[in-house]
């Protein structure tokens, strides 16, 4: 944690240097993730759960069948005294997503080889002026980034939970009635349309005692518990089938493009899939221009994808920070519904799966074999506390990195230059692959600070770097939450 704080401080200083050197940014500082702090509670006994005295088994409803919901269902399903229901409207849903997963997820969640389309061992970072920084020379032979298709990955995780006993409902949750009087023992009522594989569904209801909201950025569970709003990005991706020669180029290679032409606050990508590439981009601050940025990323990729056939177009909201509230009574949010997507990299799959599993493990343990209904305070002091302790530093460092390097084209140019450093590559890959903020020690971090400031100054003095385009979008970009 100390190293993460030191690194964030160093990069924060670098951000101020860049802000001084460059013109005022139209983007503004992103809102900080709302970390849950519970210091001082250690001496106070938490509110204890209530004995379950229902005439049926305790029930949990998991709303959403992606990685977060499926990994939560897998844990709950192994408790014989809890009936587990998992709701998913589209069992073959293909979320627009780069699909990259770290090595630690493949091992920790026992993802089989056939779920991973490609093993990426090389990356190209491409700057606004076209400078390319090859990345990957620090990886060992057995290290790689797994590239997946979400319909395959999600289906595998969901099917595994179902085999363990989770009851799938092919339905759309349309409403949730909270317990009367915010009771800590009365049930929730789930209203849903049950499609059961048909085009037209039938309205049904189900009483449940616990809810896991794993239903993404537009979470109905979050709305039901009044979890609050958050800034979000639009991710746009086209799946493009290219010829065999072009596909061979991307055999073990992924590309990331930075520049305000492809995104004013994120990056564009070309990621290899099974028999095609995913080409996409995203933005928070200028969402109405997303198609303009998508056209730009196709142009930047140029001949490498020229003549390709677009086989699927996808778009989806991606949260930018934590929800203000992630637990209310016996309902807990996980994954995108909770806001667990990192700044800078936009990664969310691992954190979705991990948060779903951690929430389910904590709550299952609190139920003491399906005999006790846990309280909100108990869920916060187990699931949320542990999650924030593990991953808070990661979110903080990536938040600062985004502020430093995505604020202007000179900063993006400096970012690509920094990526040429083997030290930066090693720290970055170690942090990504194993989900631990790493450092080479204070001396190396001071060198990193010096080199970052030097690069930012140098790039800001260049005259050949494209000027950032100005845009005026007060409705969706300048009137941001928390400003």
VOTINU-529943 format. One record per residue (C-alpha): residue number from 1; residue in one letter; x negated, y negated, z negated. Coordinates in Angstrom, 2 decimals. Layout:
REM VOTINU-529943
R;NUM;a;X;Y;Z
...
//
This chain:
REM VOTINU-529943
R;1;x;0.00;0.00;0.00
R;2;x;-2.85;-2.39;-0.81
R;3;x;-4.47;-1.76;2.56
R;4;x;-1.14;-2.31;4.31
R;5;x;-0.69;-5.59;2.44
R;6;x;-4.22;-6.69;3.30
R;7;x;-3.72;-5.86;6.96
R;8;x;-0.38;-7.69;7.05
R;9;x;-1.98;-10.73;5.35
R;10;x;-4.82;-10.72;7.85
R;11;x;-2.48;-10.52;10.80
R;12;x;-0.22;-13.14;9.25
R;13;x;-3.19;-15.52;9.17
R;14;x;-3.83;-14.66;12.79
R;15;x;-0.21;-15.46;13.60
R;16;x;-0.62;-18.96;12.17
R;17;x;-3.78;-19.41;14.27
R;18;x;-1.88;-18.45;17.42
R;19;x;1.05;-20.69;16.50
R;20;x;-1.38;-23.61;16.12
R;21;x;-3.04;-22.88;19.46
R;22;x;0.14;-22.31;21.48
R;23;x;3.28;-24.31;22.11
R;24;x;6.24;-23.86;19.71
R;25;x;7.94;-20.51;20.22
R;26;x;11.61;-20.34;21.18
R;27;x;11.86;-16.99;19.50
R;28;x;11.49;-17.92;15.84
R;29;x;10.33;-15.70;13.02
R;30;x;12.25;-12.43;12.76
R;31;x;14.19;-11.88;9.62
R;32;x;12.38;-9.71;7.11
R;33;x;13.69;-6.25;6.37
R;34;x;15.75;-6.31;3.22
R;35;x;13.67;-4.00;1.06
R;36;x;15.45;-2.68;-1.97
R;37;x;13.62;-3.58;-5.16
R;38;x;14.58;-1.86;-8.37
R;39;x;11.73;-2.80;-10.67
R;40;x;12.77;-3.02;-14.25
R;41;x;15.32;-0.23;-14.02
R;42;x;12.96;2.38;-15.36
R;43;x;13.94;1.61;-18.94
R;44;x;17.67;1.71;-18.15
R;45;x;19.40;5.06;-17.95
R;46;x;21.16;5.36;-14.55
R;47;x;24.92;5.81;-14.44
R;48;x;25.58;9.54;-14.51
R;49;x;27.68;11.38;-11.96
R;50;x;31.20;12.67;-12.54
R;51;x;32.12;16.32;-12.90
R;52;x;33.83;17.67;-9.79
R;53;x;37.20;19.18;-10.71
R;54;x;38.91;19.41;-7.30
R;55;x;40.95;22.41;-6.17
R;56;x;38.66;22.88;-3.17
R;57;x;34.95;22.73;-2.42
R;58;x;33.29;19.35;-2.35
R;59;x;33.24;17.95;1.20
R;60;x;30.74;15.76;3.03
R;61;x;31.51;14.04;6.34
R;62;x;28.52;13.25;8.50
R;63;x;29.59;10.72;11.10
R;64;x;27.25;10.96;14.09
R;65;x;25.46;13.95;15.58
R;66;x;22.10;12.45;16.55
R;67;x;18.80;13.15;14.74
R;68;x;19.83;11.42;11.49
R;69;x;23.23;13.10;11.26
R;70;x;22.00;16.52;12.38
R;71;x;19.08;16.54;9.93
R;72;x;21.42;15.52;7.11
R;73;x;23.92;18.23;8.10
R;74;x;21.16;20.84;8.13
R;75;x;20.42;20.18;4.45
R;76;x;24.03;19.92;3.26
R;77;x;24.99;23.09;5.17
R;78;x;22.58;25.13;3.06
R;79;x;24.49;24.27;-0.13
R;80;x;27.22;26.97;-0.36
R;81;x;29.46;24.89;-2.63
R;82;x;29.71;21.94;-0.23
R;83;x;31.72;22.03;3.00
R;84;x;29.81;20.08;5.65
R;85;x;31.57;18.42;8.60
R;86;x;29.64;16.72;11.41
R;87;x;31.54;14.38;13.75
R;88;x;30.26;13.68;17.26
R;89;x;32.28;12.25;20.14
R;90;x;29.90;13.31;22.93
R;91;x;28.17;16.60;22.32
R;92;x;25.99;16.02;25.41
R;93;x;25.27;12.38;24.61
R;94;x;22.10;11.00;26.22
R;95;x;21.11;7.93;24.24
R;96;x;19.02;5.41;26.19
R;97;x;15.71;5.83;24.46
R;98;x;12.05;6.21;25.31
R;99;x;12.26;9.61;23.61
R;100;x;8.78;9.54;22.07
R;101;x;8.29;11.51;18.86
R;102;x;5.14;11.72;16.71
R;103;x;3.17;14.87;16.10
R;104;x;4.17;14.98;12.44
R;105;x;7.86;15.23;13.44
R;106;x;7.21;18.23;15.67
R;107;x;5.55;20.02;12.77
R;108;x;7.76;18.78;9.93
R;109;x;11.07;19.38;11.69
R;110;x;9.90;22.52;13.50
R;111;x;10.65;21.22;16.98
R;112;x;10.01;24.05;19.47
R;113;x;7.79;23.66;22.53
R;114;x;10.69;23.81;24.99
R;115;x;12.28;20.66;23.53
R;116;x;9.18;18.59;24.34
R;117;x;9.14;17.63;28.03
R;118;x;5.66;16.14;28.14
R;119;x;2.64;15.88;25.87
R;120;x;1.28;12.38;26.32
R;121;x;-2.43;12.04;25.53
R;122;x;-3.15;8.86;27.44
R;123;x;-1.50;5.45;27.55
R;124;x;-2.03;2.33;29.59
R;125;x;-1.36;-1.04;28.00
R;126;x;-0.86;-3.59;30.78
R;127;x;-1.11;-7.33;30.07
R;128;x;0.74;-10.30;31.63
R;129;x;-2.20;-10.82;34.05
R;130;x;-2.36;-7.12;34.95
R;131;x;-5.33;-6.20;32.75
R;132;x;-5.17;-2.49;31.85
R;133;x;-6.39;-1.05;28.57
R;134;x;-6.64;2.77;28.58
R;135;x;-5.74;4.27;25.22
R;136;x;-6.19;7.79;23.95
R;137;x;-9.92;8.51;23.79
R;138;x;-9.75;8.84;19.99
R;139;x;-7.20;11.69;20.13
R;140;x;-8.30;15.23;19.36
R;141;x;-7.43;18.04;21.79
R;142;x;-4.49;19.15;19.64
R;143;x;-3.04;15.63;19.20
R;144;x;-0.38;14.12;21.44
R;145;x;2.86;12.14;21.56
R;146;x;5.86;14.28;22.40
R;147;x;8.21;13.00;25.11
R;148;x;11.78;14.23;24.90
R;149;x;15.19;13.73;26.43
R;150;x;17.64;12.77;23.74
R;151;x;20.40;15.09;24.94
R;152;x;17.98;18.02;24.55
R;153;x;16.45;16.97;21.22
R;154;x;19.77;15.93;19.65
R;155;x;21.47;19.11;20.87
R;156;x;18.76;21.30;19.36
R;157;x;18.91;19.60;15.95
R;158;x;22.72;19.62;15.89
R;159;x;22.98;23.27;16.94
R;160;x;20.52;24.25;14.21
R;161;x;22.69;22.56;11.58
R;162;x;25.80;24.28;12.96
R;163;x;24.11;27.69;12.82
R;164;x;23.39;27.03;9.15
R;165;x;27.08;26.41;8.45
R;166;x;27.91;22.79;9.35
R;167;x;31.38;22.53;10.90
R;168;x;31.27;20.52;14.15
R;169;x;34.18;18.24;15.06
R;170;x;34.17;16.98;18.63
R;171;x;35.90;13.78;17.65
R;172;x;35.73;10.01;17.38
R;173;x;36.06;8.52;13.91
R;174;x;38.53;5.63;14.24
R;175;x;38.88;4.56;10.62
R;176;x;37.86;5.26;7.04
R;177;x;40.03;4.64;3.98
R;178;x;37.87;3.94;0.94
R;179;x;38.79;5.54;-2.39
R;180;x;41.67;3.73;-4.05
R;181;x;40.40;1.07;-6.45
R;182;x;36.81;1.93;-5.45
R;183;x;37.22;5.06;-7.55
R;184;x;34.07;7.08;-8.17
R;185;x;36.02;10.35;-8.04
R;186;x;38.90;9.95;-5.55
R;187;x;38.34;11.04;-1.94
R;188;x;37.74;9.08;1.24
R;189;x;40.15;9.63;4.13
R;190;x;38.60;9.98;7.58
R;191;x;40.86;9.12;10.53
R;192;x;39.65;10.55;13.81
R;193;x;40.67;11.58;17.30
R;194;x;39.92;15.26;17.78
R;195;x;39.02;16.02;21.39
R;196;x;37.90;19.61;20.91
R;197;x;36.40;19.64;24.39
R;198;x;39.48;18.05;26.02
R;199;x;39.84;14.69;27.79
R;200;x;42.77;13.63;25.62
R;201;x;42.44;13.91;21.86
R;202;x;44.88;14.22;18.99
R;203;x;44.85;12.01;15.88
R;204;x;43.89;13.85;12.70
R;205;x;42.81;13.12;9.13
R;206;x;40.39;14.68;6.66
R;207;x;39.81;14.00;2.96
R;208;x;36.12;14.04;2.01
R;209;x;34.10;13.24;-1.10
R;210;x;30.80;12.08;0.40
R;211;x;30.01;10.25;3.64
R;212;x;26.78;9.94;5.59
R;213;x;26.95;7.15;8.18
R;214;x;24.72;8.33;11.02
R;215;x;26.71;6.65;13.78
R;216;x;24.21;4.17;15.18
R;217;x;23.95;0.42;15.47
R;218;x;27.72;-0.04;15.92
R;219;x;28.43;2.12;12.89
R;220;x;32.08;2.46;11.85
R;221;x;30.91;3.68;8.46
R;222;x;28.89;0.47;8.03
R;223;x;31.97;-1.57;8.88
R;224;x;34.12;0.42;6.45
R;225;x;31.75;-0.23;3.54
R;226;x;31.12;-3.85;4.61
R;227;x;27.39;-3.20;4.96
R;228;x;26.76;-6.57;6.62
R;229;x;25.46;-7.62;10.01
R;230;x;21.99;-7.47;11.48
R;231;x;20.13;-8.72;14.50
R;232;x;19.91;-6.16;17.25
R;233;x;18.16;-5.62;20.55
R;234;x;19.59;-4.29;23.78
R;235;x;17.57;-1.40;25.16
R;236;x;18.06;-0.75;28.88
R;237;x;16.63;2.25;30.69
R;238;x;16.85;3.79;34.13
R;239;x;15.93;7.39;34.67
R;240;x;14.14;7.52;38.00
R;241;x;13.25;10.66;39.93
R;242;x;9.97;10.12;41.78
R;243;x;8.02;12.38;44.13
R;244;x;5.64;15.09;42.96
R;245;x;2.52;13.06;43.69
R;246;x;3.83;10.11;41.67
R;247;x;4.96;12.44;38.88
R;248;x;1.46;13.97;38.71
R;249;x;0.13;10.52;37.82
R;250;x;2.37;10.52;34.73
R;251;x;1.57;14.13;33.77
R;252;x;0.08;13.12;30.40
R;253;x;0.35;9.35;30.75
R;254;x;2.77;6.71;29.46
R;255;x;2.66;3.01;30.34
R;256;x;3.57;-0.05;28.29
R;257;x;3.87;-3.46;29.95
R;258;x;3.83;-6.72;28.02
R;259;x;4.67;-10.17;29.35
R;260;x;7.60;-12.52;29.10
R;261;x;8.66;-11.38;32.59
R;262;x;9.57;-7.91;31.23
R;263;x;10.66;-9.08;27.76
R;264;x;10.23;-12.25;25.70
R;265;x;9.95;-10.30;22.44
R;266;x;9.34;-6.61;23.22
R;267;x;7.71;-4.53;25.97
R;268;x;8.64;-2.61;29.09
R;269;x;7.82;1.06;29.49
R;270;x;7.41;3.93;31.90
R;271;x;7.62;7.20;29.97
R;272;x;7.39;10.64;31.62
R;273;x;10.26;13.12;31.16
R;274;x;10.84;16.66;32.41
R;275;x;11.29;15.91;36.13
R;276;x;11.59;12.12;36.16
R;277;x;10.41;8.97;34.37
R;278;x;12.27;6.69;32.02
R;279;x;11.75;3.04;32.99
R;280;x;13.10;0.45;30.60
R;281;x;12.81;-2.62;28.45
R;282;x;14.56;-4.35;25.57
R;283;x;15.12;-7.74;23.97
R;284;x;16.72;-9.34;20.93
R;285;x;16.42;-12.99;21.79
R;286;x;17.76;-13.04;25.35
R;287;x;20.11;-10.11;25.73
R;288;x;22.12;-11.57;28.65
R;289;x;18.96;-11.45;30.80
R;290;x;18.32;-7.74;30.25
R;291;x;18.85;-6.83;33.92
R;292;x;16.42;-9.54;34.97
R;293;x;13.80;-7.98;32.68
R;294;x;14.63;-4.50;34.00
R;295;x;14.05;-5.68;37.57
R;296;x;10.70;-7.09;36.43
R;297;x;9.52;-3.84;34.88
R;298;x;10.34;-1.99;38.11
R;299;x;8.36;-4.59;40.05
R;300;x;5.40;-4.33;37.65
R;301;x;5.33;-0.53;38.00
R;302;x;5.32;-1.06;41.77
R;303;x;4.11;1.76;44.03
R;304;x;3.87;4.20;41.13
R;305;x;7.67;4.55;41.15
R;306;x;8.37;3.20;44.66
R;307;x;11.04;5.14;46.55
R;308;x;12.32;6.79;43.39
R;309;x;15.99;7.63;42.97
R;310;x;17.84;6.23;39.97
R;311;x;19.68;9.21;38.47
R;312;x;20.99;7.60;35.29
R;313;x;21.40;4.10;33.85
R;314;x;21.59;3.69;30.07
R;315;x;21.98;0.81;27.62
R;316;x;22.34;0.76;23.86
R;317;x;22.00;-1.63;20.88
R;318;x;18.95;-1.13;18.66
R;319;x;18.80;-2.66;15.15
R;320;x;16.03;-5.11;14.34
R;321;x;15.98;-4.76;10.55
R;322;x;17.65;-3.06;7.58
R;323;x;21.34;-3.52;6.89
R;324;x;21.94;-5.81;3.88
R;325;x;23.76;-2.88;2.22
R;326;x;22.94;0.76;2.83
R;327;x;24.88;2.52;0.06
R;328;x;28.34;1.90;-1.37
R;329;x;29.82;4.29;-3.90
R;330;x;29.40;7.75;-2.30
R;331;x;28.79;6.55;1.28
R;332;x;25.22;6.18;2.52
R;333;x;23.82;4.93;5.83
R;334;x;20.92;6.58;7.65
R;335;x;19.08;6.11;10.96
R;336;x;20.09;3.25;13.24
R;337;x;23.23;2.67;11.14
R;338;x;20.95;1.68;8.25
R;339;x;18.61;-0.31;10.51
R;340;x;15.65;2.08;10.45
R;341;x;13.90;1.02;13.66
R;342;x;10.40;-0.44;13.52
R;343;x;9.43;-3.82;14.90
R;344;x;6.75;-4.01;17.58
R;345;x;7.03;-0.36;18.67
R;346;x;10.82;0.01;18.53
R;347;x;10.44;3.52;17.14
R;348;x;13.49;5.07;15.52
R;349;x;13.76;8.83;16.17
R;350;x;11.44;10.00;13.42
R;351;x;12.84;7.55;10.88
R;352;x;16.37;8.61;11.80
R;353;x;15.61;12.28;11.24
R;354;x;13.60;11.60;8.08
R;355;x;16.19;9.30;6.51
R;356;x;18.98;11.79;7.24
R;357;x;17.02;14.58;5.61
R;358;x;15.95;12.45;2.63
R;359;x;19.48;11.21;1.97
R;360;x;20.91;14.72;2.14
R;361;x;18.19;16.19;-0.09
R;362;x;18.69;13.50;-2.71
R;363;x;22.49;13.68;-2.70
R;364;x;22.62;17.48;-2.61
R;365;x;20.36;17.61;-5.65
R;366;x;22.52;15.03;-7.45
R;367;x;25.64;17.17;-6.88
R;368;x;24.04;19.98;-8.92
R;369;x;25.32;22.73;-6.69
R;370;x;28.54;20.97;-5.69
R;371;x;29.69;20.42;-9.28
R;372;x;28.99;16.68;-9.76
R;373;x;29.93;13.61;-7.72
R;374;x;26.91;11.26;-7.69
R;375;x;27.19;7.53;-8.36
R;376;x;26.01;4.70;-6.15
R;377;x;23.22;3.87;-8.58
R;378;x;21.94;7.45;-8.53
R;379;x;21.88;7.52;-4.72
R;380;x;20.07;4.19;-4.58
R;381;x;17.54;5.27;-7.21
R;382;x;16.71;8.48;-5.34
R;383;x;17.26;8.23;-1.59
R;384;x;16.72;4.49;-1.05
R;385;x;13.92;4.05;-3.57
R;386;x;11.91;6.93;-2.15
R;387;x;12.49;5.93;1.48
R;388;x;11.38;2.35;0.89
R;389;x;8.32;3.47;-1.05
R;390;x;7.25;5.74;1.80
R;391;x;7.97;3.53;4.79
R;392;x;8.27;-0.04;3.57
R;393;x;4.57;-0.77;4.34
R;394;x;4.99;0.55;7.89
R;395;x;7.95;-1.74;8.58
R;396;x;6.12;-4.71;7.04
R;397;x;2.92;-4.28;9.07
R;398;x;4.79;-3.75;12.37
R;399;x;6.95;-6.79;11.64
R;400;x;3.82;-8.92;11.33
R;401;x;2.28;-7.35;14.43
R;402;x;5.32;-8.32;16.45
R;403;x;5.13;-11.90;15.20
R;404;x;1.45;-12.10;16.08
R;405;x;1.33;-10.48;19.48
R;406;x;4.77;-10.84;21.10
R;407;x;5.18;-14.58;20.61
R;408;x;3.51;-15.78;23.85
R;409;x;1.70;-14.53;26.94
R;410;x;-1.74;-15.53;25.59
R;411;x;-0.96;-13.52;22.43
R;412;x;0.15;-10.56;24.57
R;413;x;-3.08;-10.82;26.53
R;414;x;-4.99;-10.74;23.24
R;415;x;-2.95;-7.70;22.18
R;416;x;-4.06;-5.73;25.23
R;417;x;-7.66;-6.83;24.70
R;418;x;-7.52;-5.65;21.08
R;419;x;-6.19;-2.27;22.25
R;420;x;-9.54;-1.62;23.95
R;421;x;-11.17;-1.28;20.52
R;422;x;-11.68;2.34;19.47
R;423;x;-11.12;1.34;15.85
R;424;x;-7.75;-0.20;16.70
R;425;x;-6.82;2.87;18.72
R;426;x;-7.76;5.27;15.95
R;427;x;-5.89;3.34;13.25
R;428;x;-2.86;2.92;15.52
R;429;x;-2.64;6.56;16.57
R;430;x;-3.27;7.87;13.07
R;431;x;-0.52;5.62;11.75
R;432;x;1.91;6.61;14.50
R;433;x;1.21;10.35;14.69
R;434;x;1.24;10.94;10.93
R;435;x;3.43;8.07;9.69
R;436;x;0.90;6.67;7.26
R;437;x;-0.51;3.15;7.31
R;438;x;-4.23;3.78;7.64
R;439;x;-7.30;1.60;7.46
R;440;x;-11.03;1.92;7.91
R;441;x;-11.63;-0.05;4.73
R;442;x;-11.96;-3.75;3.85
R;443;x;-15.07;-4.33;6.00
R;444;x;-13.42;-2.94;9.13
R;445;x;-10.22;-4.85;8.37
R;446;x;-12.17;-8.11;8.07
R;447;x;-13.79;-7.36;11.42
R;448;x;-10.34;-6.76;12.83
R;449;x;-9.16;-10.11;11.49
R;450;x;-12.15;-11.92;12.99
R;451;x;-11.78;-10.22;16.37
R;452;x;-8.03;-10.87;16.42
R;453;x;-8.43;-14.59;15.73
R;454;x;-11.28;-14.83;18.25
R;455;x;-9.22;-13.11;20.94
R;456;x;-6.16;-15.28;20.25
R;457;x;-8.24;-18.46;20.51
R;458;x;-9.93;-17.27;23.70
R;459;x;-6.71;-16.26;25.43
R;460;x;-4.95;-19.50;24.47
R;461;x;-7.77;-21.46;26.14
R;462;x;-7.33;-19.65;29.46
R;463;x;-5.55;-21.46;32.28
R;464;x;-4.77;-18.43;34.45
R;465;x;-2.30;-16.75;32.09
R;466;x;1.34;-17.25;33.19
R;467;x;3.26;-19.77;31.10
R;468;x;6.16;-18.34;29.13
R;469;x;9.47;-19.09;30.81
R;470;x;11.81;-21.23;28.76
R;471;x;15.37;-20.12;28.26
R;472;x;18.31;-21.57;26.41
R;473;x;20.66;-19.05;24.89
R;474;x;22.04;-20.47;21.62
R;475;x;24.90;-18.01;21.28
R;476;x;22.87;-14.80;21.20
R;477;x;19.26;-15.77;20.61
R;478;x;18.72;-19.02;18.78
R;479;x;21.54;-18.66;16.25
R;480;x;20.00;-15.62;14.63
R;481;x;21.03;-14.14;11.32
R;482;x;19.15;-15.52;8.36
R;483;x;18.18;-18.80;10.07
//
